[in-house]
Amino acid sequence: MSEGMSVTEPVSIDLWSEEAVAGHHRLYARLREGGPASYVRLSNGLDVWLVTRYEEARAAFADERLSIDPMNVDEARRRTFLALDDRGRPLLSHLLNTDPPGHTRLRRLVSRAFTPQRIETLRPRVQEMADGLLDAIPDPGRPVDLIEAFAYPLTAWAISELLGVPVEDRDDFRAWTRELLTPPVENTDGQAAGIRSMFGYLTEFIRRRRSELSADATAESQPDLVSALIAASDEGGRLDEGELLNMVIVILTGGQDTTTGLIANGLIALFEHPDQLRLLRERPELLPGAIEEMLRYDGPGSTAMPRFATRDVEIGGVAIAAGDIVFLAMSSANRDEGAFPGAAHLDITRARNRHLALGHGIHTCLGAPLARLNGQVAFGTLLRRHPDVRLACASDALRWRSSALLRVVADLPVVLTPPARPEF
C-alpha cells in the first residue's frame, strides 16, 4: 500500500472452486451489494480487487492508471498470479498484455490482417461444418454432449480454418488451451508444458508459412490469417517473430473455449427462459440481438485480464493503491440492475445492450466478429434443425469448469429432436 492509503482487510474467496464457479452470479450479486469494488484474497494467497459494478468496470477499462502489462507489478505477486517460470515468460508479452503506445502499434498491424471481411468469408464453410456435425450425430433422440459433438469442434474448426492450421491438430490445441486456462494454483506444471508444446508447434508452422510468402505480399491477398499476419505492414513495420507467435497463441487460446462457452452457456440460458427460446424459434431474425443478450446474461468471460495500478486510483469511491492488482468482473457488471433493468432475466429483444462481455475500449476483443459469426451459425442451425432441443439432465446437475478468467460449462447433455421428415 502507498503511504496515506487506507489498509483494507481482504475477504477470502475461492473464485475457482467448483461451488463458487457454479454459483458465481449469486456470489457477485452479494459483492455488488457491498460496493463497486471488493478486496479479496484468492485461494493462492494473492490479494486482489474485484470491480463488480457496471459503470465502474466500464470506466476502469479506459483508465490509463490501470496497466494491463504484468511487468508493472512486483515480481513476487506476478509469479504468484501467473505461476509461470522462465520457460513461460514469453507469454507475458502480447497484445492482451501490452499498454499504449506498443498496444496501438500491434493492434493496428493485426487489424490489417484480422478484418471483419476475412471473418465473413468463413460463413459458408462454418455453415457447412455445422450441418455436417449435426448429420454425424447417430441417434438424435438419445442424450448427446453438445459440447463434444457440436460446439467445440465447430469452434476449433473455424479457428483452424481462419489461421490455416490443419484441422487434425485441433485436439492438441484444445489440450494446450485448457492447460493454459487452468487456475495456476492447480496446474503449474501443466501450464508450462502446454506453453512449450504450443510454442514449438507454432514456431515451425509460422516458419513454413513465411518461407512460402513473396517479399511483396500484402495482408489482404493472403488465403489465411497466419500468412496475412506475416505480410501485415504499417509504415514499413511488421510483427517480429515473438509478436507474431504470441498473436497466433492469443487467437487460439482466446477463441476456442470462449466461443464454445458462448454456444453452451447461451443454450442453457435459453433452456432457463423457455419463453425466449420459443420467441427465437418463431422469429429467427432476432438472432443477432439474441447473441448479444446471451453474452450479457451469461457470457463465457468471468473477468477480464488483470490490471495493475501504476498510481493510486479511486474506483467508485474505493481507494486502490499503486501496485495493487485489479480484476474487472465483466459477468458481474453485466448483471448490474443499475445498467440493465431486469438484469437477471434473459431478454433477446433488449435494446441498447452495451454489455462488457467482449471488453471495452482499446482492449475490446479482437475476435468478436468470429465469435458472433460462430454463435449465429450455431444457434441458427441448431434451432432450425432441432427446434425442440431440450436439456437431458437437471440444470443444477451441470458441471462448471474452473478457470481463472472463464466460466464455461464442462459438458452439456441434450436431447435433439429428430429432423423433420420432408413432405411429399
C-alpha positions in Angstrom: 0.0 0.0 0.0 1.1 3.5 -0.7 1.7 5.9 2.2 -1.5 7.6 3.2 -3.8 5.0 1.6 -6.1 3.2 4.0 -5.5 -0.5 4.6 -8.4 -2.8 3.9 -8.6 -6.4 5.2 -9.2 -8.8 2.3 -12.1 -11.3 2.4 -11.1 -14.8 1.5 -12.9 -16.1 -1.6 -12.1 -19.2 -3.6 -13.3 -17.9 -7.0 -12.1 -21.1 -8.8 -13.7 -23.7 -6.6 -16.5 -25.8 -8.2 -19.0 -24.4 -5.8 -18.1 -20.8 -6.5 -18.0 -21.2 -10.2 -21.4 -22.9 -10.2 -22.9 -20.2 -8.1 -20.8 -17.2 -9.1 -23.8 -15.0 -10.1 -25.1 -15.2 -6.5 -21.6 -14.5 -5.2 -21.2 -11.4 -7.4 -24.7 -10.2 -6.5 -23.6 -10.1 -2.8 -20.4 -8.4 -3.7 -22.2 -5.7 -5.8 -24.4 -5.0 -2.8 -21.4 -4.2 -0.7 -19.9 -1.7 -3.1 -18.4 -1.2 -6.6 -15.1 -2.9 -5.7 -14.2 -5.6 -3.1 -10.8 -6.5 -1.7 -10.5 -10.3 -1.7 -7.9 -12.9 -1.0 -7.8 -15.7 -3.6 -7.1 -19.3 -2.9 -3.4 -18.9 -3.9 -3.0 -16.3 -1.2 -3.0 -13.3 -3.7 -4.9 -10.2 -2.6 -6.8 -8.5 -5.5 -9.5 -6.0 -6.1 -12.7 -7.2 -7.8 -14.6 -4.4 -9.6 -18.2 -5.7 -9.8 -20.5 -2.8 -10.8 -21.1 -1.8 -14.4 -20.2 1.9 -14.5 -17.0 1.5 -12.5 -15.9 -1.5 -14.6 -16.6 0.3 -17.9 -14.6 3.3 -16.7 -11.8 1.1 -15.4 -11.3 -0.4 -18.9 -10.2 3.0 -20.1 -8.3 4.2 -17.0 -4.7 4.7 -18.0 -3.6 4.3 -14.4 -4.6 0.7 -14.6 -1.9 -1.0 -16.7 -2.6 -4.4 -18.4 1.2 -5.1 -18.5 2.1 -7.6 -15.8 5.6 -6.2 -15.6 4.0 -3.3 -13.8 3.5 -5.4 -10.6 6.2 -6.6 -8.4 7.9 -9.9 -9.2 6.5 -11.8 -6.2 2.9 -11.0 -7.0 3.4 -11.6 -10.7 4.8 -15.0 -10.1 2.1 -15.9 -7.6 -0.7 -14.9 -10.0 0.7 -16.3 -13.3 2.7 -19.2 -11.8 4.9 -19.2 -14.8 8.6 -20.0 -14.7 11.2 -18.6 -17.1 10.1 -21.0 -19.8 6.7 -19.4 -19.9 7.9 -15.8 -19.7 7.5 -15.0 -23.4 3.7 -15.4 -23.0 3.8 -12.3 -20.8 4.3 -10.1 -23.9 1.4 -10.0 -26.3 -1.4 -7.8 -27.5 -3.6 -8.5 -24.4 -0.8 -7.6 -22.0 0.5 -4.5 -23.7 -0.3 -0.8 -23.0 -0.1 2.0 -25.5 1.9 3.0 -27.4 3.0 -0.6 -28.0 -0.6 -1.8 -28.0 -1.6 0.8 -30.6 1.1 -0.4 -33.0 0.3 -4.1 -32.5 -3.5 -3.6 -32.8 -3.1 -1.5 -36.0 -0.9 -4.2 -37.6 -3.1 -7.1 -36.6 -6.3 -5.3 -37.6 -4.9 -5.1 -41.2 -5.0 -8.9 -41.3 -7.8 -9.8 -38.9 -10.6 -7.9 -40.7 -14.4 -8.4 -40.5 -14.4 -9.1 -44.2 -12.0 -12.0 -43.8 -14.1 -13.4 -41.0 -17.3 -13.1 -43.0 -15.8 -15.2 -45.9 -15.8 -18.1 -43.4 -19.6 -18.1 -43.0 -20.4 -20.7 -45.8 -17.7 -23.1 -44.6 -18.8 -22.7 -40.9 -22.4 -23.4 -42.0 -21.2 -26.5 -43.9 -19.4 -27.7 -40.8 -22.4 -27.1 -38.5 -24.7 -29.1 -40.8 -22.1 -31.9 -41.1 -21.7 -32.1 -37.3 -25.4 -32.5 -36.7 -25.6 -35.0 -39.5 -23.0 -37.1 -37.8 -25.0 -37.5 -34.5 -26.2 -41.1 -34.9 -29.4 -41.0 -32.8 -30.8 -37.5 -32.2 -33.3 -39.0 -29.8 -30.7 -40.1 -27.3 -28.7 -37.8 -25.0 -25.6 -36.3 -26.5 -22.9 -34.0 -25.1 -23.5 -31.0 -27.4 -20.1 -29.5 -26.5 -18.1 -32.6 -27.7 -20.4 -33.3 -30.6 -21.1 -29.8 -31.9 -19.9 -26.6 -30.1 -16.2 -27.4 -29.6 -15.5 -29.0 -33.0 -17.4 -26.2 -34.8 -15.3 -23.5 -32.9 -12.0 -25.4 -33.3 -12.6 -25.9 -37.0 -13.4 -22.3 -37.6 -10.3 -21.1 -35.9 -8.1 -23.7 -37.7 -9.6 -22.7 -41.0 -9.1 -19.0 -40.3 -5.4 -19.5 -39.3 -4.7 -22.1 -41.9 -3.8 -24.7 -39.2 -4.6 -28.3 -40.2 -7.9 -29.4 -38.6 -6.3 -32.7 -37.5 -4.2 -30.7 -34.9 -7.3 -29.3 -33.1 -7.3 -31.8 -30.3 -3.7 -30.8 -29.3 -4.7 -27.2 -29.3 -7.7 -28.0 -27.1 -5.5 -29.7 -24.5 -2.9 -26.9 -24.6 -5.7 -24.3 -24.2 -7.2 -25.9 -21.2 -3.8 -26.2 -19.5 -3.1 -22.5 -20.1 -6.5 -21.5 -18.7 -6.5 -23.8 -15.7 -6.0 -21.8 -12.5 -2.2 -21.7 -11.8 -2.7 -22.7 -8.2 -3.9 -26.1 -9.5 -1.7 -26.9 -12.5 1.6 -25.1 -12.7 3.4 -28.0 -14.4 0.7 -28.5 -16.9 0.7 -24.8 -17.9 4.5 -24.8 -18.5 4.2 -28.0 -20.6 1.3 -26.6 -22.6 3.2 -23.4 -23.3 6.3 -25.3 -24.5 4.3 -27.6 -26.8 2.3 -24.8 -28.3 5.3 -22.6 -28.9 7.2 -25.5 -30.5 4.4 -26.4 -32.9 3.6 -22.9 -33.9 7.2 -21.8 -34.4 7.6 -24.4 -37.1 4.2 -23.7 -38.6 5.0 -20.0 -38.9 8.4 -20.7 -40.3 6.8 -22.8 -43.1 4.3 -20.1 -43.9 6.9 -17.4 -44.0 9.0 -19.4 -46.5 6.1 -19.7 -48.8 5.4 -15.9 -48.9 6.8 -13.5 -51.5 8.5 -10.3 -50.3 5.9 -8.0 -51.7 2.9 -10.0 -50.4 0.1 -7.9 -48.9 -2.1 -8.9 -45.9 -5.3 -8.5 -47.9 -4.2 -11.0 -50.6 -3.4 -13.9 -48.2 -5.6 -17.0 -48.0 -5.2 -17.5 -44.2 -4.7 -15.3 -41.2 -1.2 -16.5 -40.3 0.0 -15.6 -43.8 -1.8 -12.3 -43.5 -0.2 -11.5 -40.2 3.2 -12.3 -41.6 2.5 -9.9 -44.5 0.9 -7.1 -42.5 2.8 -3.9 -42.7 2.3 -0.5 -41.1 4.6 2.3 -42.4 7.2 -0.3 -43.2 7.0 -2.0 -39.8 5.9 -5.6 -39.4 5.3 -8.0 -36.5 8.5 -9.5 -35.3 8.9 -13.3 -34.6 7.9 -13.1 -31.0 4.9 -10.8 -31.6 3.6 -13.0 -34.4 3.9 -16.2 -32.4 2.2 -14.6 -29.4 -0.6 -13.3 -31.5 -1.4 -16.7 -33.0 -1.4 -18.2 -29.5 -3.7 -15.5 -28.2 -6.1 -16.2 -31.1 -6.0 -19.9 -30.4 -6.4 -19.8 -26.7 -8.7 -16.9 -26.6 -11.1 -18.1 -29.3 -11.7 -21.8 -28.6 -13.1 -22.0 -25.1 -14.7 -18.6 -25.2 -16.8 -19.3 -28.3 -17.6 -22.8 -27.2 -18.8 -21.2 -24.0 -20.9 -18.7 -25.8 -22.8 -21.5 -27.6 -23.1 -23.8 -24.5 -23.9 -21.1 -21.9 -26.3 -19.4 -24.3 -28.2 -22.5 -24.9 -28.5 -23.1 -21.1 -29.8 -19.5 -20.8 -32.5 -20.3 -23.4 -33.4 -23.5 -21.5 -33.9 -21.4 -18.4 -36.1 -19.0 -20.3 -38.4 -21.1 -22.4 -40.4 -18.0 -23.5 -37.3 -16.6 -25.1 -36.4 -19.9 -26.7 -39.9 -20.0 -28.2 -39.6 -16.4 -29.4 -36.2 -17.1 -31.1 -37.6 -20.1 -32.9 -40.6 -18.1 -34.1 -38.5 -15.0 -35.0 -35.0 -16.1 -36.2 -34.4 -12.5 -37.4 -33.8 -11.7 -33.7 -30.7 -13.9 -33.6 -28.0 -11.2 -33.8 -29.5 -9.3 -30.8 -30.1 -12.6 -29.0 -26.4 -13.4 -29.3 -25.6 -10.1 -27.6 -28.1 -10.8 -24.8 -26.6 -14.3 -24.3 -23.2 -12.7 -24.0 -24.6 -10.2 -21.4 -26.6 -12.7 -19.4 -24.0 -15.4 -19.0 -21.1 -14.9 -21.4 -18.1 -17.2 -21.0 -15.8 -14.4 -19.7 -15.9 -14.1 -16.0 -13.2 -11.5 -15.5 -11.0 -9.5 -17.9 -7.2 -9.8 -18.0 -5.9 -8.4 -14.7 -5.0 -4.7 -14.4 -2.1 -3.4 -12.3 -2.4 0.0 -10.6 0.6 2.2 -11.6 -0.6 5.0 -9.3 -3.1 5.4 -6.5 -6.6 5.3 -8.1 -10.1 5.7 -6.8 -12.9 3.5 -8.2 -16.4 4.4 -7.2 -15.1 6.0 -4.0 -12.9 3.0 -3.2 -9.2 3.8 -2.7 -6.9 1.4 -4.6 -3.1 1.7 -4.0 -0.4 1.8 -6.6 0.9 -1.8 -7.1 -2.4 -3.4 -6.4 -4.0 -6.0 -8.8 -7.4 -5.2 -10.1 -9.9 -7.6 -11.8 -12.8 -6.3 -13.8 -15.6 -8.7 -13.2 -17.4 -8.5 -16.6 -20.1 -11.1 -15.8 -20.9 -9.2 -12.6 -21.1 -5.9 -14.3 -23.4 -7.4 -16.9 -25.9 -8.3 -14.2 -25.9 -4.9 -12.6 -29.5 -3.7 -12.4 -28.4 -0.1 -12.5 -27.2 -0.6 -16.1 -29.5 -3.4 -17.2 -33.1 -3.3 -15.8 -34.2 -6.9 -15.3 -30.6 -8.0 -15.5 -31.3 -11.4 -14.0 -33.7 -12.2 -16.9 -32.8 -13.1 -20.4 -34.5 -10.7 -22.9 -33.5 -11.3 -26.5 -35.2 -8.1 -27.6 -33.2 -6.0 -25.2 -32.3 -2.7 -26.8 -29.0 -0.7 -26.3 -27.2 -3.7 -25.0 -23.8 -2.2 -24.1 -22.5 -5.3 -22.3 -18.9 -5.8 -21.3 -18.7 -9.5 -22.2 -16.2 -8.7 -25.0 -14.3 -6.0 -23.1 -14.4 -2.3 -23.8 -12.3 0.4 -25.4 -8.9 -0.4 -26.9 -9.0 -3.8 -25.4 -12.3 -4.9 -26.9 -11.9 -8.5 -28.1 -10.3 -8.6 -31.5 -12.0 -11.9 -32.3 -15.5 -10.6 -31.5 -16.6 -10.9 -35.2 -15.6 -14.6 -35.3 -17.4 -15.3 -32.0 -20.6 -13.6 -33.3 -20.4 -15.5 -36.6 -20.0 -18.9 -34.9 -22.8 -18.1 -32.5 -25.2 -17.1 -35.2 -24.4 -20.1 -37.3 -24.6 -22.5 -34.4 -27.9 -21.3 -32.9 -29.5 -20.7 -36.3 -28.6 -24.2 -37.5 -29.5 -26.0 -34.2 -32.9 -24.4 -33.8 -33.8 -24.8 -37.4 -33.0 -28.5 -37.5 -33.8 -29.4 -33.9 -36.4 -26.8 -32.7 -37.4 -28.9 -29.7 -33.9 -29.4 -28.3 -34.0 -30.0 -24.5 -31.7 -30.4 -21.6 -31.1 -34.1 -20.7 -30.4 -33.5 -17.0 -31.5 -31.2 -14.2 -29.9 -27.8 -14.6 -28.4 -28.0 -11.1 -26.6 -31.2 -12.2 -24.5 -29.3 -14.8 -20.8 -29.2 -14.1 -18.9 -25.9 -14.5 -15.3 -25.9 -15.4 -13.0 -23.9 -13.1 -10.9 -21.2 -14.7 -9.1 -18.1 -13.8 -10.9 -15.9 -16.4 -13.7 -18.1 -17.8 -16.9 -19.6 -16.6 -17.9 -22.4 -19.1 -20.0 -25.5 -18.5 -17.9 -28.6 -18.7 -20.4 -30.7 -20.7 -24.0 -30.1 -22.0 -26.1 -33.3 -22.3 -29.1 -32.6 -24.5 -31.7 -34.5 -26.5 -32.1 -33.3 -30.1 -35.4 -33.8 -31.8 -35.2 -36.0 -34.9 -35.1 -33.8 -38.0 -38.5 -33.2 -39.6 -39.3 -35.6 -42.5 -39.9 -34.0 -45.8 -43.5 -33.8 -47.0 -44.3 -35.3 -50.4 
